Structures are given as C-alpha cells and as structure tokens.
C-alpha cells in the first residue's frame, strides 16, 4: 500500500463517493470504461484540490475481462485475476449484510490516492471473498458487470448498504453521499433505517422514515439515457434476496410501482440531482419529468491524460498547468513547431505500439483517425464505412484508422461489429491501412488520444450523455470530429476547435436518426476540408490544435467539474 498519506481521515466530515467501478490504475482492473475512469479522475482531482472525500467501490477480484480477438475479430473473454495485497491494505474491520437470509461478511481494502499537492483520498474496495461466507457469497465481488440480475442485485447490496456500514464502522462522519449512477442507490435504504423516527411521534406509518433527512444527505448523478444503464429489479427478486428492508409499499413509492428502479430510488432520495452535460440534463428532465435535474458537464484529470511530450511542453511554457488547467488559455505562447514536434513524438509512440501488437506498420506522415470506446450499436463504430466506394475514393492512400474497444460479453451485436471492422480492415488493406488494438485499457487510451491526428465520435443522438475520450484528446492538441452530442455540443466551434458531423442537436428523446445524413456530412468534410487542410495547410492545422487546448482542455477537466460539485451539490 502507498504509505505517504499520514492524514487522520476521520478527523473531519467527508463526502462519500460511491461508484460500482473506479479506474485508479491500469493494473487495478476495477473498471470497464468511461464511468470508472471518470470516477478515478474525480478522486485524483479531489486529492489535488485537497477536498474532504472518501470513495467506496467493489473489489472485483476477477476484473471486467481480458479481451482476446482472433484473426477474424471474434472476441473471447478471460478473467483478469490479480492480487489486491500487492496494491492495497486489508483492513481488520468487517461488517455484514443480509442476502437471501444469510449474514454475508464484507471486508474492505484501502488504497490511498495521493497528489503531489500532498492531498490524499482513501478508497475502500469492498470484498466478500472471506472465510466464513459460503462459496456463492464469496464470489459476489469477483466480476464487474458479470453474472445474472440476481448477482447484480447482490453486488449492489454490498456496495450501497455495505458501503454505508463500513464507513460507519471505520468512524467516518459523512455529510453527503454522492451516488455515481444508480448502482449504489441502495445506500438510501440503509440511511432511511438509520434515521427512523419513533413510531409514537408520527401519525402516518410512512413518516417513520425521515425522507427529508436522507435527501439532505444525498447527491445523485445519472450518466446515461440508455435503458441498460438504469438497473431495475422485480420486487419478488428483491424480497427473496434482500428481505423486507422497508415495508414493500414504502419501497414501491420510492423506487417504482412495477419494479425497483435504482435510478428512480436515487432521484427520489437526493436533494441534488444532475446529468453530465447540458444536453444530457435536458434529456434527463424529459426522461424523468417532475424532478429538478441540473447539469454539471464532465471533465478529465488533466495530468493523467496528457502524454509525456505535451507535459514537457506545458512545463516549459505554462508552469503550474497540471493543478491549474485554466492556464491553457495562454497556449498561444507555445510555438507552432514545438506543438507539432510534441505531437509527432506521441504519434511515434502509438505507431510503435501498434506495430509491436498487431504487426501493422503505420506511416507517421499519413493522416490518422482514432476511434476507441465501448463497442455497442448506438456508438456506430462503422458509420465511416457506410459507403465504402466513396470512402475509398476520398481517402485511398491518404488515411489510416486505429480502432480499439471491448464489447460487453453479452452484447452480441457489439461483438458482430468488431468482426465487421476486421472484415473491412482486410478488404481495405491495400488502400486504407487499419489496425484494431485488443484489450483496450487506460494505457492504450492515453497512447491513442495523444497519437492520432483526429478523434472520431459518431453516436446516435442523444445517447451520448457526455463522453470523455474526446476531452482527453484535446489535452494533447487532438481535435474532435464528432456528432453534436454530449460534451461536444459545448466544446465545438466549427473549424476552430474541430468539426461537427450531421445536423444540429434538437432531439430530447431516443428517436432514431438517419445515418445517411450523418455519413454524408462526414464524407463531405473529410474530402473538402479536413484531409486537404492536414496535407496542404499545416499552419492552420496546428493553430486548431492550439485552439483545442486553449478552448477545450482549459474547460473540460475535473478541476472545473469538482469545483462546481462543491459549490452546487455539496455545500447546500
């Protein structure tokens, strides 16, 4: 365990940040993608700013999964076994939760996230793999997003109810419980039972549970308009696994009449609720009418997501940038040629990695597109291939593409999409060079967001709640070429910080968009603006790289994000 933190964590009241996944480090595989990496960035920033926070998550001893891809792009998954004792300290404290009528023991591992500012945030990883628990219960904290719906509910009991109990047992005073998505919403039930009024003091049974007191202690962030991101559980399953934590009629009023909806539970028991971009706040208010839903746009941790060559550049011209990203507004003092040299250094590192892992030798002088994120249908990783003949005509010999991303083990359409990209890669190999990097993780992400020439994002509007990969790219001077959704609506200045794809974002519900309109705009801008500028107007290209840093990285970082959470959500 990292021992440099000597703070007595329980001396002052803290914000408790609950997240099903947290991406702390690449070799601690307790994350699957954007939600977990955002959580890690949030915690790193809290350490930088010395904010009084403590974080709670699950240990997931088998990780998410290691992705294997064969020569046709067929994905298979393998467990990612790791030893937490090599990274963190097992605490002697144990609590228990009720699952299927059994007392299930829960222990916690502590990892301290430290900053060069001497700030420090403790993260507690909850673990049921304890002697004394039956084998079935020992596996509850093995797989991130694994198993069936019952397995997920058990995990959420451990995270929400177990998390509140472990913090109480460790002696923390918690002034706000921040639920990072609905996975941790069961913590509200534990709080309700902690703040019960004596029955003789109330005239209505429902008032035994002090809902207003609990709401005052809770903050809820919703992260997606996609249905799969909003966990629901049938009440017969809830009763079987949890028992009657609250009278069922009270639980139905708080969590939904038909099923226990974890988002609805979080909404009903939180004083402050927010989406993760302005557009997402609007979409969320449309999805959940009657709730006051604010918007705090996501960010990324500036120092973590800046590659080494740009770190050196910023150290030279913008000292203090890492803990004060506002300084990016002064990026104009960095000479163009030094920006380009730093970019080419990052490009070489990426291309060396591609060659080592795929055998594909990319040309550093050729314009290179990057596309990396979870592979699922609505993200449309194949939009650029909508008209293959047109793409070949526009880009043959002038374009390279690097892909990465995992499909969820149960997402068959996502897996088929990877296979489709592999087939296209083979078909185009003599005209447009392509590579697909397997087992996408934080290390690969940093290489990609700094080493490509442009970052492509093509989701179906308005399904991209925020998106953070493009924010990482701009910290390295990489412009975005993206559908106007999520954060890019706020970050986009056409032809100045990057380029849009498709029409203006007018949708507030999940209607299907016309792919041909988006694809046509993508091809037009590649052919008439982007590729010609890259090859024929390097001065304007580098000036736009500078604009992306000065206008986008300056704002879309977790330092700005957390200052807003403090003033709008935590101090109320």
N, C-alpha and C positions, 0 to 999 in steps of 0.2 A: 504493500500500500504506500501511496505517497504520504510522507510524514511531515512535510514542511508546514502544513497548517497547524497552528497551535491555538487557534481560536476556541474559546468555550462556546460552542454553538448554541447552547440553551440559555445563554445569559439574556437574550433579548427576544421579543416576539418576532416571528418569521412568517413569510409567505410560503405555503406548502404547494409545490408544483407537482401535479400528478400526471403522468403520461405512460401509456401502455408500452411505449418504446422510447428509448433515448439513445442517440448516437453520440457517444462520448469519444470513442477512439475506434479506429478501424479494426483493431484486434480484440475489441469487446463487442461481439456481434449481437447486441441487444436492440437492433433497429432493422427496419426493412427498407425505408426510403425517406421521403420528404418530411413526414410527420416527426419521425425520430431524429432526423438530422436537425430540423428546426428546434426540437427540444434541447438537443445538445448545444446548439448555437445560443439559445436563450440562457442556458445555465452558464456558458462561458462568459457571456456578456454580463450576467449578474455578478460573476466573480470579478470581472474587470471594474465594474462600477461599485463594487462592494455593497451590493444590495442584500438585505437580510432574507435569504431564500434557503429552502431545503427542498430537495427533489425526491420523489418516490416513483419507482418503476418496478418491473418484473425482471428476474434474473435471466430467464430463458437460456438454460444451460446447453440446449442444442441449437440455439440461434434461430435465424429465419431459415435460410438454407444456402448451401453452396450450389451454384448453378453449373451444370455441365451441358455443353452443346456439342452435338456430333457434327459431321461434315454437312448434314442437311439442315442444321439448325434445330434439331429436335432436342427439347430441354428435358433433362432429368435432374432431380433434386437429391441432395445428400445432406445429412445432418452436419452442423458445424459444432463439433464438440470442443469445448475449451474449459480451462481450469480457472475459475474465479479467484482462487487463492493466489494466483500469480499476479493479480492486478489490484485486489482489494482485501479488506479485513473483515472477517466474520465476527459479528458482534455476539456476545453471550445472551443478549435479550431475545426472548421468544414470546410470541402471543399465539392465540388460536382463533380460528373462525369455524363456524358451523357449516358443514357441507354434507348434504344427504344424511343429516342426523349425527354425523361424526364430528368430533373435535379434530380439526386439522391444524397441526402446528405450522407456524410460519416464522422463519428467521430472516435476519437482514444482514447483507454485506454492505460495507461502507466504502465508497470511493470519494475522495475529495478532489474537486475540480479547482485548480489553483491558477491564479493570474499573476503576471509579472508586477501588477499593481499591489500585490500582497492580499488581494481579495481571495476568498475561499468559500466554495459552496459544497456542502456534503450531499451526496446522492446515495439513497438507500435502495438496494436491489433486493426485492422480496423473493424468498426461496422456500418451497415446500419439500424439497428433497432432503428430508430429515428422518433419521432413525426414529421409529415410533409411529410414523404415518404409514398407512397401507400403501402398497406399490402404486395403485391407481392415483392416490393423492400426491405421492412423491413426484409424479410426472406432470402435475398441473403447471409448474413453471419451467417446463422443458422446451416447448416450441412456441415461438412467436407466430400468432395467427394460424396455429395448427389445429388439428382435431375438428370435432363437430361443434354444434351450437351449445351442447351441454358443457363441453370443455371450455369454450369461450366464457360461458357464464361463471364457471368455477374460477377462471383466471380473474374475472372482473370482481368477484367477491374478494379474492386475495388482495387485488390492487386497491380497491376502494375501501372496503371495510377493514381489511388487514392493514392497509397503509395508515389509516387514521389511528388504529390501535397501537401500531408500532411507534408512531411519533409520540403518542401519549405516554407509552411505556418508557420511552427514552427521555422524557421530561421536557419536550418542546412545548412552547406556548405558540399556537398558530392563530394569526389574526385574519388570514384569508386562505382559503383552499382554492387553488386555481386548477380547474379541470381542463386539461389539454385534450379536447374531444370527449365524447360520451363514454368511452371505455371505463372511466373512473367514477362515473356518476353515482355508483352505489355508496360512495363515501357520504352522500347526503343522508342516506338512511341511518348510517351509524351516528351522524350528528343529530338527527332528529331524536334518536333514542337517548342521546346524551343530554338533550335539552328538553326533556319532558316536564310538563307542569304537573303538580299533584292533581289527581282527578277531582278532588273536592273543590279546587279553585276555579274550575271551568264548568260552563253549562252545556257544552257540546263536546261529545267524545273526541271529535276531530281536533279540537283545540288543545288536547293534551300534548300534542306535538307542536313545538314552537316554531312554526314555519318561518316567521319573520326573522327570528334569531338566526336560523340556519341560512336563510337567504343573505343576511348581512355578512355571513362568514364565507360566502362562495362566489367565485367568478367562473364563468363558463365560456370557452372558446369553441365554436363549431368550425370545422375545417373543410367541409365538402358538401356540395349539393347532391352528390351521388348516393343513391339509396343504400348501396353496400357499406357506406361509411357511417350509417346510423343503425346501431345494433338494436334488434328487437328480440324479445324472448316471450314465448307463450306462458301464460300465467300458471298452467298446470306444471310446466317445467320449473318455473320459478319456485312454486310451492314445494315441489319434490326436492330441489337442490338446496334452496335457501331456508325453507320453512317459512313461517309467517313472521318475518322481521317486523312488519307493520300489519295491522288488520288489512285484509285484502281490499276492502272498499276504500280505505285511505290511500293505499298504494295505487289503485286504479285512478283515483283523482289526480295523483301527482305524476304518474308515469304512463297514462293512456288507458282507455277503456278496454281495447281489444287485446293488446299485448303490452308488455313492459317495454317501453321505448326509452332507451338510455339518453337520447338527445332531449326528449320531452321532459324526462326527470331532471336533467341538468338545467333546462330552461326554467322549469317551474320553481326551482330551489336556488336560484342565483340572482343576486341583486344586479350584477353587471354581466351582460352577455355581448359577445362580439363575433363578427366574421373577420376574415383575414385579408380583405382588400375592400375597397369602397364598393366595387361591383358585387362582391360576394355578400356584403352586408345587405345590399338591395335584394339580391336573390333570396337570401335567408329570411328577410322580412316577408317576402312573397310566399316562401315555403311554410313559414310559421307565423301566420297573421295573429296580431294581438300581443306580440312580445316586442319590447323595446330592444332592438338589436343594433348595437353600434358597429363600427368597423375600425380595426387597427391593422394596417397593412403590414404583412410580414417583412422580415429582413433576414440577412445572413450575417454571421460573425466575420467581420472584416479581415482580421488577421488570419483566421483559419483558412479562408477561401481566396487568399491572394498567393500566387505562386512565388517562388524564390526570386526570380528575375525582377518581378514587379515590386517585391518587398524592398530589394536593394535600391530600385529606382525611387520609390516613395521615401525611403530612409534618407536618400541624398537630397531630394528636393522638398519633401513635405514632412520634416521631422515631427513625431508625435501622432502621425496619421492613424496608427493602429488603435489607439484608445480615443481618438477624436476624428472619426471619419468625415466630419464637417470640413476638414482641411482639404478634401478632394476638390472643393470648389476652386482651389488655387492651382489646379492641374495644368493650367496654361503656362506655368513657368517651366514645365518639363519639355525639353526639345523633342521635336517630332522624331528625329533619327534615333534617339535613345528609347523612345516608346517602341519603335519598330524593332530595334535590336532586342529589347526585352521580350517582345512577342515572338520573334524568331527563335530565341533561346527556349521558350516554353514549347514552341511548335516542335523543335527538335526532340525534346524530352518525350513528348507524346508520340511522335513518329517512331522513335527508338523502342518505346514500349509496345506499340502496335506491331512492329516487325518481330520483336522478341516473342510475342504471344500469339501471333497469327501467321507469321511468315510473309505478310504483305508489306511490300516496301513502298511507302508513300513518298511523293515528291514535295518537298517543302516549298517549292515555287508555285505549286498549283493551289487554287482556291479550295478551301476545305470547310465543309459543313459538319457541325456536330449535332447529334440528336441522342440524348440519353435520359431515360426516365423509366418508371414502371411501364411495362408493356401491357396495355389493355386497350380495348377497341376505341373508346372515346378519345384517346390521345392521338389517334390517327398517324402512327409512325410511317405509314405507307402513302400518305397524301401526295408526297412529291413524285410518286410513281403512278399517279392517276392516268397520265398519258405518256406512255413510255417513248413513243416515237418523237413526241415534242421535246421531252427531256433530253433525248439523245441528240436532237438537232441543236438544242440550246447549249448543251454542256459537254458534249463529247470532247475529251482531251483538255477540258477547262475546269473540271470539277472532281473533287474527291469527297466521299462521305464516310464518317465514322459513327457507328451506332454502338449503343450499349443499353442494357436494361434486362430486368428479370420479369417474367410473367408469374403471377401467383400460381402455386401448384394446382389449384382447382379452376384456373381461368383457361379453359381450352381454346377460346378464341384468341387470347393473348399469345398462347403457345403457337397457334397456327400462324399468327402474324410474324413471329420470329422466323418460322420456316419460310414464309413468303419472302421476307427480306433476304434470307440466304439464297433462295432460288433466283431472285433478281440480281443479287450480287454476282452470281455465277454467269447469268445471262449478259450482264453489262461489263464483265471483267476487262474486255479489250477496249472499252470506250469510256467508262466511268469507274474508277477504282473505288471499291468499298471494303470496309472492314467492320466486323462485329466483335466487340470485346466482351468476353463472358465474365460472369460473376461480378457485375457492377457493384462497386463499393465506394467509400469516401475517398480512398486514394486514387482510384481510377477517375472519379468525378473531378478532382482537382486538376489532374492532367488534362482532362477533356475541356473543362471550362476555360482553361488558360491556353490550350494548344491548338484549338481550331480557329478558323477565321471568322466564323459567324455561328450564332446559336439559333437553331431552328426549333420552333414550337408550334404545333398545329392541332390543338384540341378542338373538340366540338364546343362551341359557345353554348351556355355559360357554365360549363362543367369544371373549368379550371378555377378553383376557388382563389388561389393566389399564384402558386408556382414559385419556386425559389432558385431553380437551377440557372435561370436567366440572370438573376441577381448576382449569383456567383460569377457568371461570365463577365459582367460589366466591371467587377473589381479587377479584372485582368485586361480591360480595354476591349473586350469582345462584344460587338453589337448584337442585338437581338433582331431576328426576322420572325415575327410571331403573329398569330391570330390575336386580335384585340380581346383579351380575356384576362381575368385575374389582375396581377400587378402591372402587366404591360399596358393596360389602359391608362394607368397613372404615369408610367415611365416613358411612354412612347412620344417622341416628337419626330414626325415623319421626315426622313432624310437628314436628321440631326443627331438623334441617339440610336437610330436603327430604322427598321421598316415594318409596316403592318402587313398582314395578309387578310384579304377579304374585307367585307363591309364593316360599318360602324357597329358597336355592340349595343343593340337595342333590346335583346332578349332579357326577360326576368324569370322565365321558367324553362324547363328542359325540353324545348321543342328541338326537332332535328333540323340541322342546317343543310343547305345544298352544297355538297362537296365540290361540284364543278365550279361554283363561283369562287371558292377559296383557292382551288387548284389553279384556275385561270389567272388569278391575281399573282399567285406565287410564281408561275412561269413568266408572266409579263415582267415582273420586277427583276427576276433573275436575269432575263435576257436583255432588258433595255437599260437597267440601272446598276444592279449590284455587280454582276460579272464584269461589265465594261469598266466600272469605277475601280475595281480591285486591280485590274491589269493595266489600266491606262491613266489613272489619276490617283497615284499613291498619296499625294499630299492631302487630298480631300478625305481619303480613306482613314489616314492616321488622325486627321482632325476630328473625324467622327468617333474614332476610338477614344480620343481625349474627351469628347463630349459625353460619351457613355460613362466615363469615370466621373467627370465633374458634375453631371446632372443626375445620374442614376446611382452609382456607388455611394455618392455623397448622401443620398437619402435612404436607399433601400438596404439598411443594415440594422442589426438587432440592437445597437446602442440607441438609435432613434426609437425603435419599436418599444424597448423596455422603458424608456423614459415616459412614453405615452401610457403604458400599462400602469406605471407607478402613479401618475397624476390622474388617470381616468378610472382605473379599476381598483387599485389597492388602497389609495387614500380616499376613502369615502365615509 
